[in-house]
Amino acid sequence: MPIRYLLFDLDETLYPRQAGVMKNISRLIRQYMVEYLGLAAEEAGELAHRYYLQYGTSMRGLILHNNLDADHFLAYVHDFPLDELTPDGPLGTLLAGLPCEKVIFTNADQGHAERVLDRLQVRQYFSRIIDVTAVDYFSKPNPEAYAKCLELLDASPQECVLIEDSARNLAPAAELGMVTVLVDGDPDAPADYRVDSVLELGPVIAQVCRMRGCRPSTSPHRQDSQTHVAN
């Protein structure tokens, strides 16, 4: 079955970890828990980490156990400047040359994804953003997130490649039958392919296309609302 979709994680996949974006998000998650949930700083840190390990993201645990206003939380933890991200010409060149429809599949919200893509100047290469709100606030690696993503795309797992910096988030995709690519992760972690940087993705996708076949890229169409994602 030919590949139709290249699903890209966003943070620390499209840009290097050293940019510090996730450090800022982690800091603001703990700050939010202190400010709005009334926890002490140490307690907030411990609970955020425990929820991350147990549920995939701190937010998922807070939704389940702390009556979280998820939209307010997402706006708060993504409210910081992206000064360390700069336009990435090589990334744009890579994306322009890849086949298939390219989609962002992220645990962040659409606003954050749009800001990151705009800073990198690569928004035009992605036809869709499937964010955590579009998958009913289930975050990777919860199986429900992948099932909803596939439903929105009207795709089978065998038609998708997932490109991720998190081996844990690749595991459910692999179980479903997606091709998995680990970016800048543990070299011993299970994945079909591993690259040190997303910029090394070209030969990997070329090999996948030789083995499986790939649909040609179509002109991307920006979608500003996730209610339209399942076209």
C-alpha contacts under 8 A as a table, 3 or more apart, distances in Angstrom:
res1	aa1	res2	aa2	distance
1	M	158	Q	6.60
1	M	159	E	6.47
1	M	212	R	6.48
1	M	213	G	7.24
2	P	158	Q	7.86
2	P	159	E	5.97
2	P	209	C	7.80
2	P	212	R	5.48
2	P	213	G	4.51
2	P	214	C	4.91
2	P	215	R	6.38
3	I	6	L	7.85
3	I	100	C	6.99
3	I	158	Q	7.09
3	I	159	E	4.23
3	I	160	C	5.63
3	I	161	V	7.27
3	I	209	C	7.42
3	I	212	R	6.83
3	I	213	G	6.18
3	I	214	C	4.52
3	I	215	R	6.01
4	R	100	C	5.20
4	R	101	E	6.23
4	R	159	E	5.19
4	R	160	C	6.16
4	R	214	C	6.27
4	R	215	R	5.32
5	Y	100	C	5.44
5	Y	101	E	4.92
5	Y	102	K	5.87
5	Y	103	V	6.97
5	Y	159	E	6.35
5	Y	160	C	4.84
5	Y	161	V	6.40
6	L	100	C	6.42
6	L	101	E	6.17
6	L	102	K	4.86
6	L	103	V	6.17
6	L	160	C	5.90
6	L	161	V	4.94
6	L	162	L	6.26
6	L	163	I	7.41
7	L	102	K	6.13
7	L	103	V	4.93
7	L	104	I	5.77
7	L	105	F	5.98
7	L	160	C	6.82
7	L	161	V	5.86
7	L	162	L	4.74
7	L	163	I	6.08
8	F	13	T	7.53
8	F	14	L	7.85
8	F	102	K	7.31
8	F	103	V	6.05
8	F	104	I	4.84
8	F	105	F	5.76
8	F	106	T	7.83
8	F	162	L	6.08
8	F	163	I	4.93
8	F	164	E	6.51
9	D	13	T	5.93
9	D	14	L	7.39
9	D	104	I	5.86
9	D	105	F	5.22
9	D	106	T	5.32
9	D	162	L	7.64
9	D	163	I	6.12
9	D	164	E	5.20
9	D	165	D	7.48
10	L	13	T	5.54
10	L	14	L	5.70
10	L	104	I	6.46
10	L	105	F	7.07
10	L	106	T	5.78
10	L	113	A	6.99
11	D	14	L	6.40
11	D	15	Y	6.91
11	D	21	V	7.43
11	D	22	M	7.11
11	D	106	T	7.87
12	E	15	Y	5.21
12	E	16	P	5.38
12	E	17	R	4.96
12	E	21	V	7.99
12	E	22	M	7.62
12	E	165	D	6.37
13	T	16	P	6.89
13	T	163	I	7.57
13	T	164	E	5.88
13	T	165	D	5.28
13	T	183	V	6.28
13	T	184	D	7.92
13	T	197	S	7.85
13	T	198	V	6.55
14	L	91	L	7.88
14	L	198	V	6.29
15	Y	19	A	7.32
15	Y	85	L	7.77
15	Y	198	V	7.78
16	P	19	A	5.89
16	P	197	S	7.69
17	R	20	G	6.12
17	R	21	V	7.61
17	R	22	M	7.73
19	A	84	E	5.38
19	A	85	L	6.53
20	G	23	K	5.15
20	G	24	N	6.47
20	G	84	E	7.44
21	V	24	N	5.28
21	V	25	I	6.42
21	V	82	L	7.23
21	V	84	E	7.97
22	M	25	I	4.88
22	M	26	S	6.04
23	K	26	S	5.11
23	K	27	R	6.14
24	N	27	R	5.07
24	N	28	L	6.19
24	N	77	V	8.00
24	N	80	F	7.66
25	I	28	L	5.13
25	I	29	I	6.12
25	I	77	V	5.41
25	I	78	H	6.30
26	S	29	I	5.11
26	S	30	R	6.53
26	S	77	V	7.87
27	R	30	R	5.45
27	R	31	Q	6.23
28	L	31	Q	4.75
28	L	32	Y	5.88
28	L	76	Y	7.31
28	L	77	V	4.97
28	L	78	H	7.91
29	I	32	Y	5.15
29	I	33	M	6.37
29	I	48	A	7.63
29	I	58	S	7.89
29	I	77	V	5.77
30	R	33	M	5.10
30	R	34	V	6.38
30	R	41	A	7.13
30	R	44	A	5.55
30	R	45	G	5.89
30	R	48	A	6.90
31	Q	34	V	5.17
31	Q	35	E	6.10
31	Q	41	A	7.63
31	Q	44	A	7.99
32	Y	35	E	5.07
32	Y	36	Y	5.67
32	Y	37	L	7.32
32	Y	73	F	7.36
32	Y	76	Y	7.38
32	Y	77	V	7.47
33	M	36	Y	5.54
33	M	37	L	4.90
33	M	38	G	6.63
33	M	39	L	6.07
33	M	44	A	5.84
34	V	37	L	5.70
34	V	38	G	5.00
34	V	39	L	4.60
34	V	40	A	5.89
34	V	41	A	6.08
34	V	44	A	6.39
35	E	38	G	5.82
35	E	39	L	7.55
39	L	43	E	6.09
39	L	44	A	5.69
40	A	43	E	5.20
40	A	44	A	6.03
41	A	44	A	5.10
41	A	45	G	6.27
42	E	45	G	5.17
42	E	46	E	6.28
43	E	46	E	5.17
43	E	47	L	6.04
44	A	47	L	5.20
44	A	48	A	5.94
45	G	48	A	5.24
45	G	49	H	6.22
46	E	49	H	5.27
46	E	50	R	6.17
47	L	50	R	5.02
47	L	51	Y	6.05
47	L	58	S	7.97
48	A	51	Y	5.25
48	A	52	Y	6.10
48	A	58	S	5.04
49	H	52	Y	5.00
49	H	53	L	6.28
49	H	58	S	6.88
50	R	53	L	5.22
50	R	54	Q	6.09
50	R	58	S	7.69
51	Y	54	Q	5.00
51	Y	55	Y	5.54
51	Y	56	G	7.16
51	Y	57	T	6.35
51	Y	58	S	4.77
51	Y	59	M	7.76
51	Y	60	R	7.38
51	Y	61	G	5.00
51	Y	62	L	7.55
52	Y	55	Y	5.51
52	Y	56	G	4.82
52	Y	57	T	4.21
52	Y	58	S	4.56
52	Y	59	M	7.96
52	Y	61	G	7.41
53	L	56	G	5.83
53	L	57	T	7.36
54	Q	57	T	7.98
54	Q	61	G	7.72
55	Y	58	S	7.11
55	Y	60	R	6.02
55	Y	61	G	5.93
55	Y	141	P	7.94
55	Y	142	N	7.33
56	G	60	R	7.18
56	G	139	S	6.73
56	G	140	K	6.28
56	G	141	P	5.73
56	G	142	N	6.92
57	T	60	R	5.47
57	T	61	G	6.93
57	T	139	S	6.80
57	T	140	K	7.86
58	S	61	G	5.34
58	S	62	L	6.27
59	M	62	L	4.99
59	M	63	I	6.11
59	M	68	L	7.91
59	M	70	A	7.42
60	R	63	I	5.13
60	R	64	L	6.33
60	R	137	Y	7.30
60	R	138	F	6.86
60	R	139	S	6.92
61	G	64	L	5.13
61	G	65	H	6.00
61	G	66	N	7.61
62	L	65	H	5.26
62	L	66	N	4.77
62	L	67	N	6.63
62	L	68	L	5.59
63	I	66	N	5.85
63	I	67	N	5.46
63	I	68	L	4.77
63	I	69	D	7.53
63	I	70	A	7.00
64	L	67	N	6.75
64	L	68	L	7.88
65	H	68	L	8.00
68	L	73	F	7.48
69	D	72	H	5.53
69	D	73	F	6.19
70	A	73	F	4.98
70	A	74	L	6.05
70	A	137	Y	7.92
71	D	74	L	5.14
71	D	75	A	6.21
72	H	75	A	5.25
72	H	76	Y	6.21
73	F	76	Y	5.13
73	F	77	V	6.20
74	L	77	V	5.42
74	L	78	H	6.23
74	L	108	A	7.39
74	L	109	D	6.67
75	A	78	H	5.56
75	A	79	D	6.23
76	Y	79	D	5.38
77	V	80	F	7.87
78	H	112	H	6.21
82	L	85	L	5.66
82	L	116	V	7.42
82	L	119	R	7.55
83	D	86	T	7.39
85	L	116	V	7.65
85	L	119	R	6.23
85	L	120	L	6.57
86	T	119	R	5.92
86	T	120	L	5.60
87	P	119	R	5.87
87	P	120	L	4.13
87	P	121	Q	5.36
88	D	91	L	5.38
88	D	92	G	6.44
88	D	120	L	5.27
88	D	121	Q	6.70
88	D	122	V	7.76
89	G	92	G	5.08
89	G	93	T	6.22
89	G	121	Q	7.94
90	P	93	T	5.01
90	P	94	L	6.17
90	P	199	L	7.20
91	L	94	L	5.06
91	L	95	L	6.19
91	L	122	V	7.50
91	L	198	V	7.87
91	L	199	L	6.24
92	G	95	L	5.17
92	G	96	A	6.01
92	G	121	Q	7.41
92	G	122	V	5.60
92	G	125	Y	7.68
93	T	96	A	5.19
93	T	97	G	6.38
94	L	97	G	5.36
94	L	98	L	6.49
94	L	199	L	6.68
94	L	201	L	7.91
94	L	202	G	6.77
95	L	98	L	5.31
95	L	125	Y	6.38
96	A	125	Y	6.59
98	L	202	G	6.97
98	L	205	I	7.54
98	L	217	S	7.17
99	P	214	C	6.71
99	P	215	R	6.54
99	P	216	P	4.92
99	P	217	S	4.49
100	C	214	C	6.35
100	C	215	R	5.11
100	C	216	P	5.07
100	C	217	S	4.25
100	C	218	T	7.09
101	E	126	F	7.40
101	E	127	S	6.84
101	E	216	P	7.84
101	E	217	S	5.52
101	E	218	T	6.47
101	E	220	P	7.43
102	K	125	Y	6.85
102	K	126	F	5.00
102	K	127	S	6.19
102	K	128	R	7.40
103	V	126	F	5.33
103	V	127	S	5.99
103	V	128	R	5.00
103	V	129	I	5.91
103	V	130	I	7.31
104	I	126	F	6.86
104	I	128	R	6.32
104	I	129	I	4.68
104	I	130	I	5.91
104	I	131	D	7.67
105	F	129	I	6.27
105	F	130	I	4.90
105	F	131	D	6.00
105	F	149	C	7.77
106	T	109	D	7.39
106	T	113	A	7.80
106	T	129	I	7.78
106	T	130	I	6.49
106	T	131	D	5.05
106	T	132	V	6.37
106	T	140	K	7.94
107	N	131	D	5.98
107	N	132	V	4.88
107	N	139	S	5.41
107	N	140	K	6.50
108	A	112	H	6.49
108	A	113	A	6.82
108	A	131	D	5.94
108	A	132	V	5.82
109	D	112	H	5.62
109	D	113	A	6.39
109	D	131	D	5.10
109	D	132	V	5.75
109	D	133	T	6.51
110	Q	113	A	4.96
110	Q	114	E	5.99
110	Q	129	I	6.69
110	Q	130	I	7.59
110	Q	131	D	5.60
111	G	114	E	5.19
111	G	115	R	6.29
112	H	115	R	5.14
112	H	116	V	6.22
113	A	116	V	5.19
113	A	117	L	6.11
113	A	129	I	7.56
114	E	117	L	5.21
114	E	118	D	5.96
114	E	123	R	7.17
115	R	118	D	5.12
115	R	119	R	6.09
116	V	119	R	5.15
116	V	120	L	6.26
117	L	120	L	5.10
117	L	121	Q	5.86
117	L	122	V	5.40
117	L	123	R	4.84
118	D	121	Q	4.70
118	D	122	V	6.36
118	D	123	R	5.66
119	R	122	V	7.96
120	L	123	R	7.79
121	Q	124	Q	7.80
122	V	125	Y	5.80
122	V	126	F	7.67
123	R	126	F	5.83
124	Q	127	S	7.43
124	Q	220	P	6.79
124	Q	222	R	7.35
125	Y	220	P	6.20
126	F	129	I	7.39
126	F	220	P	6.05
126	F	221	H	7.68
126	F	222	R	7.29
127	S	219	S	7.99
127	S	220	P	4.37
127	S	221	H	4.81
127	S	222	R	5.25
127	S	223	Q	7.01
128	R	221	H	7.48
128	R	222	R	6.36
128	R	223	Q	6.07
128	R	229	V	6.76
129	I	223	Q	7.66
129	I	226	Q	7.57
129	I	229	V	7.92
130	I	134	A	5.91
130	I	135	V	7.45
130	I	149	C	6.93
130	I	226	Q	7.02
130	I	229	V	7.49
131	D	134	A	5.36
131	D	135	V	6.84
132	V	135	V	5.34
132	V	136	D	6.61
132	V	137	Y	4.96
132	V	138	F	6.39
132	V	139	S	5.98
132	V	145	A	7.91
133	T	136	D	5.16
133	T	137	Y	4.96
133	T	138	F	7.91
134	A	137	Y	7.19
134	A	226	Q	5.92
134	A	227	T	7.82
135	V	138	F	5.79
135	V	139	S	7.59
135	V	144	E	7.61
135	V	145	A	5.44
135	V	148	K	5.43
135	V	149	C	6.48
136	D	145	A	7.82
137	Y	145	A	7.99
138	F	142	N	6.32
138	F	144	E	6.25
138	F	145	A	5.18
139	S	142	N	5.74
139	S	144	E	7.98
139	S	145	A	5.66
140	K	143	P	7.22
140	K	145	A	5.88
140	K	146	Y	7.32
140	K	169	N	5.71
141	P	145	A	7.27
141	P	146	Y	8.00
141	P	168	R	6.63
141	P	169	N	4.69
141	P	170	L	7.66
141	P	171	A	7.74
141	P	172	P	6.53
142	N	145	A	5.71
142	N	146	Y	7.43
142	N	172	P	7.82
143	P	146	Y	5.46
143	P	147	A	6.37
143	P	172	P	6.37
144	E	147	A	5.07
144	E	148	K	6.08
145	A	148	K	5.28
145	A	149	C	6.12
146	Y	149	C	4.99
146	Y	150	L	6.17
146	Y	172	P	7.78
146	Y	173	A	7.15
147	A	150	L	5.26
147	A	151	E	6.19
148	K	151	E	4.91
148	K	152	L	6.14
149	C	152	L	5.17
149	C	153	L	6.30
150	L	153	L	5.06
150	L	154	D	5.79
150	L	155	A	5.22
150	L	156	S	6.46
150	L	157	P	7.06
151	E	154	D	4.92
151	E	155	A	6.66
151	E	230	A	7.58
152	L	155	A	7.90
152	L	229	V	6.13
152	L	230	A	4.41
152	L	231	N	7.94
153	L	229	V	7.27
153	L	230	A	5.59
153	L	231	N	7.70
154	D	230	A	7.00
155	A	159	E	6.44
155	A	160	C	7.74
156	S	159	E	5.50
156	S	160	C	7.29
157	P	160	C	5.45
157	P	173	A	7.57
157	P	176	L	5.93
157	P	177	G	5.34
157	P	178	M	4.87
158	Q	176	L	7.94
158	Q	177	G	5.38
158	Q	178	M	5.16
158	Q	179	V	7.33
159	E	178	M	7.08
160	C	178	M	5.37
160	C	179	V	6.47
161	V	178	M	5.60
161	V	179	V	4.58
161	V	180	T	5.81
161	V	181	V	7.39
162	L	170	L	7.17
162	L	173	A	7.20
162	L	178	M	6.73
162	L	179	V	6.27
162	L	180	T	5.07
162	L	181	V	6.18
163	I	180	T	6.20
163	I	181	V	4.75
163	I	182	L	6.15
163	I	183	V	6.98
164	E	167	A	7.29
164	E	169	N	7.22
164	E	170	L	6.75
164	E	180	T	7.83
164	E	181	V	6.31
164	E	182	L	5.28
164	E	183	V	5.74
165	D	182	L	5.48
165	D	183	V	4.53
165	D	184	D	5.95
165	D	185	G	5.80
166	S	169	N	5.29
166	S	170	L	6.55
166	S	182	L	6.89
166	S	183	V	7.69
166	S	185	G	6.64
167	A	170	L	5.03
167	A	171	A	6.46
167	A	182	L	6.46
167	A	185	G	6.88
167	A	186	D	7.60
167	A	189	A	6.26
167	A	190	P	7.03
167	A	191	A	7.35
168	R	171	A	5.49
168	R	172	P	7.90
169	N	172	P	6.55
169	N	173	A	7.36
170	L	173	A	5.21
170	L	174	A	6.19
170	L	180	T	6.22
170	L	181	V	7.83
170	L	182	L	7.57
170	L	191	A	7.24
171	A	174	A	5.18
171	A	175	E	6.33
171	A	190	P	7.77
171	A	191	A	7.96
172	P	175	E	5.03
172	P	176	L	6.32
173	A	176	L	5.16
173	A	177	G	6.38
173	A	178	M	5.31
173	A	179	V	7.63
173	A	180	T	7.11
174	A	177	G	5.04
174	A	178	M	5.19
174	A	179	V	6.50
174	A	180	T	6.32
174	A	191	A	7.78
175	E	178	M	7.53
179	V	192	D	6.37
180	T	191	A	5.50
180	T	192	D	5.19
180	T	193	Y	6.42
181	V	191	A	6.02
181	V	192	D	6.02
181	V	193	Y	4.70
181	V	194	R	5.54
181	V	195	V	7.39
182	L	185	G	6.03
182	L	191	A	6.17
182	L	192	D	7.97
182	L	193	Y	6.27
182	L	194	R	4.70
182	L	195	V	6.30
183	V	194	R	6.02
183	V	195	V	5.08
183	V	196	D	5.64
183	V	197	S	5.75
183	V	198	V	6.15
184	D	194	R	7.59
184	D	195	V	6.18
184	D	196	D	4.39
184	D	197	S	5.86
185	G	189	A	7.44
185	G	194	R	7.72
185	G	196	D	7.44
186	D	189	A	5.25
187	P	194	R	7.22
191	A	194	R	6.69
193	Y	204	V	7.15
195	V	198	V	6.76
195	V	200	E	6.06
195	V	201	L	6.86
196	D	200	E	7.14
197	S	200	E	5.60
197	S	201	L	7.52
198	V	201	L	5.34
199	L	202	G	7.24
200	E	203	P	6.94
200	E	204	V	7.61
201	L	204	V	5.26
201	L	205	I	6.30
202	G	205	I	5.40
202	G	206	A	6.18
203	P	206	A	4.91
203	P	207	Q	6.17
204	V	207	Q	5.19
204	V	208	V	6.30
205	I	208	V	4.91
205	I	209	C	6.06
206	A	209	C	5.10
206	A	210	R	6.28
207	Q	210	R	5.05
207	Q	211	M	6.28
208	V	211	M	5.16
208	V	212	R	5.77
208	V	213	G	7.11
208	V	214	C	7.88
209	C	212	R	5.18
209	C	213	G	4.31
209	C	214	C	5.01
210	R	213	G	5.77
223	Q	226	Q	7.23
223	Q	228	H	6.86
223	Q	229	V	7.05
225	S	228	H	5.84
225	S	229	V	7.26
226	Q	229	V	5.01
227	T	230	A	7.45
228	H	231	N	6.07
